[in-house]
Amino acid sequence: MTLWYAIVLACAATYLTKLACYAVPARWLQIPRMARVAGAITVALLSALTVMNTFASGTALVLDARLAALAAAALALWLRLPFLLVVVLGAGAAGLIRWWG
């Protein structure tokens, strides 16, 4: 299987999954457990994306300024700082690490 076949297959699977979700009865979406599951899936996907963007560089795992940016942003979120400040602190931490070394 070539890369393009894999991409087309992934696109088809994504489209069919989205299409199938329109067939879900509305009463299923009113169940509180479904709302919790949907929220948990969203958080899990965002967490996976964050980890991949922090630790991956091509096909290698790296520890660089992105880790410092993530740590600074996580600390700012934990302190419940405004989101714009979280972004600025993360960018500043990455900039300082890259400037320093």
Secondary structure, DSSP 8 states (H G I E B T S, - for coil): --HHHHHHHHHHHHHHHHHHHTTS-HHHHTSHHHHHHHHHHHHHHHHHHHHHHHHEETTEE--SHHHHHHHHHHHHHHTT--HHHHHHHHHHHHHHHHHH-
